[in-house]
Amino acid sequence: MSLKQFSSWFPLDADGVAAHAPEGAAALQVRVAEGLIEYASGQASAMVFYCYASDNARETLQKLFADELAEPGARGHGELWFRYIQGDEVLETLKRRMHKFQSNFGEFPLFNQPDK
């Protein structure tokens, strides 16, 4: 996979993570499968989470989303999907996306917020 090109979207469930999440470092993006989340700016987005897994993206998703893997939709926003990007400088790519998200929507993605 080339730099700055995300993978396809995969279900954020036990089978999807086991089959598709990389076992190496990766930047991860998570979205709601259907619908949109309204943010502070009054705009809506399907994106709900971004992170960088420095060692193992599969294990990171399994740890951070254990509730969703056990029961899709457990967080009350329906099923979630994930995608990833690997390669040099993906942490910088992720930082730029997070900054742009916060600038556009007035806050961080739903599951990146400290109280969520």
Protein Blocks (a to p, Z undefined) as FASTA:
>chain_A
ZZhiacddddddfklmmmmmccbdcddddddfedcdddfkopacfbfbdcddfkbmmlmm
mmmmmmmmmmghklonapadddddedehklmmmmmmmmmmmmmnopacfklpfkZZ
